Amino acid sequence: MTAHTKRVITTFVGIPFLFAVIHFVPPWGFTLVTFFVALVSLNEFYAMMRSEASKKVMCINYALTAILFCALLGRGVFFAPLVPFFVIVPLALRYKASLIALTLDKKGVPQDKNRRLELAAVIVADCQEKGFPLEELYIDPVVLPVNVAQTQLEDTLESIEEFKIISQPAPKTVVGLSNVSQGIQDRSLVNRTFLIMAIASGLDAAILDPLDKQLMDSLITAELIQNKQIYCDSFLQAYKKR
């Protein structure tokens, strides 16, 4: 069997395996698979240049690969989804940082506003217990794309409203705006329409594209109508100069 044939077979076996790893294996398993693939890749590389690479150089590179992965694991890069909330809150307190919390559980994105509200209440209670200021807490209801979860968007907007009555003071809210238009054609139109509706529901912040002029103009105008900005004939220019 030639080397070319081996690589073709590896490709046909490897792609389904990679798909399965990405979609079904937990983060720690994905980390181990990635580490194994990195070692195999290094071995393949040195097999192609065996005569040029000394054993000392090979051993050093294998060791560096292992150290790199250990360092990443130590910093929680691969295990970020598994880092307990009780670890994150003290870190945010220590460094006086704001905190973004997503309403997700082990089952993924909630399918209704009631579950979102339950998760938000748990997050707020945990922050209050640890003395984290709720004014610095941003809860994300997790926006889903309109082309695959159209019925979810109204629930998301209602969740933003209801997050405000969980506690006093109320937590802030934030969304990843581009999620709503992922995979569709008129992204800018959908983004700015949803943003305005979310602002009307009480949204405090959004991760968005500041270079989208129409989006930013709509945002500024919405805040003007909500009496968050003082009107003048050139209010758009005045706001941007702040």
C-alpha positions as CSV (number, residue, x, y, z in Angstrom):
1,M,0.0,0.0,0.0
2,T,1.5,3.4,-1.1
3,A,1.7,6.4,1.2
4,H,-0.8,8.2,-1.0
5,T,-3.4,5.4,-0.6
6,K,-2.8,5.4,3.2
7,R,-3.6,9.2,3.3
8,V,-6.8,8.7,1.2
9,I,-8.0,6.0,3.6
10,T,-7.1,8.1,6.6
11,T,-9.2,11.0,5.2
12,F,-12.3,8.8,4.6
13,V,-12.0,7.4,8.1
14,G,-10.9,10.6,9.8
15,I,-13.6,13.0,8.6
16,P,-16.6,11.0,10.0
17,F,-14.6,10.5,13.2
18,L,-13.9,14.2,13.5
19,F,-17.6,15.0,12.9
20,A,-18.5,12.6,15.7
21,V,-16.0,14.1,18.1
22,I,-17.1,17.7,17.4
23,H,-20.8,17.0,17.9
24,F,-21.0,14.2,20.5
25,V,-17.8,14.2,22.6
26,P,-17.7,16.3,25.7
27,P,-15.0,19.1,26.0
28,W,-12.5,17.0,27.9
29,G,-12.8,14.2,25.3
30,F,-12.3,16.7,22.5
31,T,-9.2,18.0,24.3
32,L,-7.7,14.5,24.5
33,V,-8.5,13.8,20.8
34,T,-6.9,17.1,19.8
35,F,-3.8,16.3,21.8
36,F,-3.5,12.9,20.2
37,V,-4.0,14.3,16.7
38,A,-1.2,16.9,17.4
39,L,1.2,14.1,18.4
40,V,0.3,12.0,15.4
41,S,0.8,15.1,13.1
42,L,4.2,15.7,14.6
43,N,5.1,12.1,14.1
44,E,4.0,12.3,10.5
45,F,6.0,15.4,10.0
46,Y,9.2,13.9,11.3
47,A,8.6,10.7,9.3
48,M,8.8,12.8,6.2
49,M,12.1,14.5,7.2
50,R,13.6,11.7,9.4
51,S,17.1,12.3,8.0
52,E,17.1,16.0,8.7
53,A,15.6,16.1,12.2
54,S,17.7,14.8,15.1
55,K,16.1,12.7,17.8
56,K,16.9,15.5,20.3
57,V,14.9,18.0,18.3
58,M,12.1,15.6,17.9
59,C,11.9,14.9,21.7
60,I,12.0,18.6,22.4
61,N,9.1,19.3,20.1
62,Y,7.0,16.4,21.5
63,A,7.7,17.8,25.0
64,L,6.7,21.3,24.0
65,T,3.5,20.1,22.5
66,A,2.6,18.3,25.8
67,I,3.6,21.4,27.8
68,L,1.4,23.6,25.6
69,F,-1.6,21.5,26.1
70,C,-1.1,21.2,29.8
71,A,-0.8,25.0,30.0
72,L,-4.0,25.5,28.0
73,L,-5.8,23.0,30.2
74,G,-4.5,24.8,33.3
75,R,-6.0,28.0,32.0
76,G,-9.3,26.4,31.3
77,V,-9.1,27.1,27.5
78,F,-10.5,23.7,26.5
79,F,-12.6,23.2,29.6
80,A,-14.2,26.6,29.7
81,P,-17.7,25.2,29.3
82,L,-17.1,23.0,32.3
83,V,-15.7,25.7,34.6
84,P,-18.2,26.0,37.5
85,F,-20.0,29.3,38.0
86,F,-18.8,29.4,41.6
87,V,-15.3,29.7,40.2
88,I,-16.0,32.5,37.8
89,V,-17.9,34.8,40.2
90,P,-15.0,35.1,42.7
91,L,-12.6,35.8,39.8
92,A,-14.9,38.6,38.5
93,L,-15.1,40.0,42.1
94,R,-11.3,39.8,42.5
95,Y,-10.6,41.8,39.3
96,K,-13.6,44.0,39.6
97,A,-14.9,42.8,36.2
98,S,-18.4,42.7,34.8
99,L,-19.8,39.3,34.2
100,I,-21.8,37.9,31.2
101,A,-23.8,34.8,32.1
102,L,-25.6,32.7,29.4
103,T,-28.9,31.0,30.2
104,L,-27.6,27.6,29.2
105,D,-27.6,24.3,31.0
106,K,-26.3,20.8,30.1
107,K,-29.2,20.3,27.7
108,G,-28.2,23.4,25.7
109,V,-30.3,26.4,24.8
110,P,-33.7,26.5,26.7
111,Q,-36.7,26.0,24.5
112,D,-39.0,28.4,26.3
113,K,-38.9,31.6,28.3
114,N,-39.8,29.9,31.6
115,R,-36.6,27.8,31.5
116,R,-34.6,30.9,30.6
117,L,-36.1,32.7,33.6
118,E,-35.3,29.8,35.9
119,L,-31.7,29.7,34.8
120,A,-31.5,33.5,35.1
121,A,-32.9,33.3,38.7
122,V,-30.3,30.7,39.6
123,I,-27.5,32.9,38.2
124,V,-28.8,36.0,40.1
125,A,-29.2,34.0,43.4
126,D,-25.6,32.7,43.1
127,C,-24.2,36.2,42.5
128,Q,-26.1,37.6,45.4
129,E,-24.9,34.8,47.7
130,K,-21.3,35.6,46.8
131,G,-21.7,39.4,47.0
132,F,-21.3,40.1,43.3
133,P,-23.0,43.4,42.4
134,L,-26.0,42.8,40.1
135,E,-25.3,46.1,38.4
136,E,-22.3,44.4,36.8
137,L,-24.1,41.2,35.9
138,Y,-25.2,40.9,32.2
139,I,-27.5,38.0,31.5
140,D,-27.7,36.7,27.9
141,P,-31.0,34.9,26.9
142,V,-29.1,33.4,24.0
143,V,-30.5,34.5,20.7
144,L,-31.1,31.8,18.0
145,P,-31.2,32.3,14.2
146,V,-34.5,33.3,12.8
147,N,-34.2,30.8,9.9
148,V,-34.1,27.8,12.3
149,A,-35.8,29.0,15.5
150,Q,-38.3,31.7,14.4
151,T,-40.7,30.8,17.2
152,Q,-38.0,31.3,19.8
153,L,-37.5,35.0,19.1
154,E,-40.6,36.3,20.8
155,D,-39.8,34.2,23.9
156,T,-36.3,35.7,23.8
157,L,-37.7,39.3,23.8
158,E,-40.1,38.4,26.6
159,S,-37.2,36.9,28.6
160,I,-35.3,40.2,28.4
161,E,-38.3,41.9,30.0
162,E,-38.8,39.3,32.7
163,F,-35.1,39.3,33.7
164,K,-35.7,42.8,34.9
165,I,-38.1,41.7,37.6
166,I,-36.0,38.9,39.1
167,S,-34.3,41.1,41.7
168,Q,-33.8,44.6,42.9
169,P,-31.5,45.9,41.6
170,A,-32.2,44.1,38.4
171,P,-29.4,42.4,36.4
172,K,-28.5,43.9,33.0
173,T,-29.1,42.1,29.8
174,V,-27.0,41.5,26.7
175,V,-27.3,39.6,23.4
176,G,-25.0,38.5,20.6
177,L,-26.9,40.3,17.9
178,S,-25.5,38.6,14.9
179,N,-26.8,35.3,16.0
180,V,-30.4,36.3,15.0
181,S,-29.4,36.7,11.3
182,Q,-26.9,33.9,11.0
183,G,-27.2,32.1,7.6
184,I,-29.7,34.5,6.0
185,Q,-29.4,37.1,3.2
186,D,-30.7,40.4,4.7
187,R,-28.6,40.2,7.8
188,S,-28.4,44.0,8.5
189,L,-32.1,44.5,8.2
190,V,-32.9,41.6,10.6
191,N,-30.1,42.7,13.0
192,R,-31.3,46.3,13.4
193,T,-35.0,45.3,13.5
194,F,-34.4,42.8,16.3
195,L,-32.1,45.2,18.1
196,I,-34.8,47.9,18.2
197,M,-37.3,45.4,19.5
198,A,-34.9,44.2,22.1
199,I,-34.1,47.7,23.3
200,A,-37.9,48.3,23.6
201,S,-38.0,45.2,25.8
202,G,-35.2,46.6,28.1
203,L,-32.0,45.4,26.5
204,D,-28.9,47.1,28.1
205,A,-26.1,45.9,25.8
206,A,-25.4,44.1,22.6
207,I,-22.4,42.5,20.9
208,L,-22.8,44.0,17.4
209,D,-21.0,45.4,14.3
210,P,-20.2,49.1,15.0
211,L,-19.3,49.6,11.3
212,D,-22.9,48.9,10.2
213,K,-24.0,52.5,9.9
214,Q,-27.8,51.8,9.6
215,L,-27.6,49.6,12.6
216,M,-25.8,52.2,14.7
217,D,-28.1,55.0,13.5
218,S,-31.1,52.9,14.5
219,L,-29.6,52.3,17.9
220,I,-28.9,56.0,18.5
221,T,-32.5,56.9,17.4
222,A,-34.0,54.2,19.7
223,E,-32.2,55.6,22.7
224,L,-33.3,59.1,21.7
225,I,-37.0,58.0,21.7
226,Q,-36.5,56.4,25.0
227,N,-35.3,59.7,26.4
228,K,-31.8,58.4,27.1
229,Q,-30.3,61.1,24.8
230,I,-31.1,64.8,24.5
231,Y,-32.6,65.8,21.1
232,C,-30.9,68.2,18.7
233,D,-31.2,68.4,14.9
234,S,-27.8,66.8,14.5
235,F,-28.3,64.2,17.2
236,L,-26.6,61.4,15.2
237,Q,-23.4,63.4,14.8
238,A,-23.6,64.6,18.4
239,Y,-23.9,61.1,19.7
240,K,-21.0,59.8,17.6
241,K,-18.7,62.6,18.9
242,R,-19.2,61.6,22.5
